[in-house]
Amino acid sequence: MISFDDFKKLDLRAGTVTEASYIEDADKLLLLKISLGDEERQVVSGIRSAIDDPNELVGMQLMLVANLEPREIFGYESQGMILAARDEDELSLATFSTSISAGSKVS
C-alpha cells in the first residue's frame, strides 16, 4: 500500500500518439512519439505483441506517467510510461472516453 501523498507524486497526463514504430530486433517493444501539447516525448513501450500495426496507435490518446526519470531501453531513451492492463489473453491500453487536450492532467 502507498499513501495518498505518494500517489499525488505521480504526474499522469493525456498524451496523443504522433508516431509509432517497431524497434528492430526487439520482439516486445514499440517506439512511440507522444505529444503532451507543449512538448513531445519519446516512449519505449512493451506492447508490441498486442499491436498488429503500430500506425493504428497514431492519433490515439493514452495515459502517460510523465514524471518518471528517463531510462535507456534497447538503445532508446524512454521519457515516460503509458498505462495499460493485461489479463491472460489481452492487453488494453488506458485511453479516454472522449477527446481531451494533449497534456491534460489526469486526476
N, C-alpha and C positions, 0 to 999 in steps of 0.2 A: 504494500500500500504506500502511496505517496500522499503528501499533504496537498491541500488545495493551493497553498502558496507555491509548492513545487510545480503543480500543473500550470499555474499562471505564468511560469517562466517560459513556457512554450510559445513561440510566435508562429501560430498557424495562419496561413494565408491562402486565398484563392489564387491559383495560377492558371494561365492559359498556355497550353502547349503550342509552340510556334514551329517546332521541328522535332522529328523523331527518327532515329535511325538505329540499325543494328551496329553492334560493336564487333568487329572482325575477331573471330576465334573465341568469342565469349558466348556460350550457349544459353546463358541465363540473363544477359544484360542488354538493356537498351540505353541509348544516349538521347536525352531529352533536352530541348531548349524550352524554358518556361518563362513567360512574361509575368512579371509582378506589377505591371503598369509602368512604373518609373525605372525599372531595371529588368534585365534578363538574367536568368540563372541557367547554369548547366547542371543537370542532374543525371547521375547514373542510377538506373533502377533495375532490379531483378525481376522484371515482369515479362521478359521475352516469351516464356513458354505459354503465356496466356494471350498473346497478341499475334494474330495471323499476319497483319501488315502494319508496320509502325505508322504509316501515313494515316491510318484510321484514328490515331490519337490527336492529330493536328486539329486545333480548334477546340478540343475538349478542355473543360475546366476541372482541375483537380485540386485537392487539398494538399498543401505543402508545408512541411516543417521548415521554416525559413531561417531559424537561428541555430542550426547545427553548425559546428565547426566544419569548414571544408575538409574533405578527405579524398585522397587519391585512390581510385578504384580502377584497376585494369589499365592504368596509364592515363586516366582522365580525372580531372578534379571534379568532384561532386559537391555542389553548393546547396544542398538541401535533401529532403527525402519526401517522396509522395506517399500518401497513405492509401492502404488497400487492406482488404480482408481476404483470407484464404480458408476454404474448408477442404475436405478430402478431394473434391472434384473440380473446384472452380476458384478463380481469383476475381474479385470485384473491386474496382477502383473507387475510392471515395470521391464522389462528384457532388454537384449541386443540383437541386430540383429546378432552378431557374437560372438564367444567365445573370452573372454578377460581375462587377468591375474587377479586373485583374489587380491583385494586391490587397483586396479587401480582407480585413481581419476576420478570422473565424473565432467565434466565441460560444 
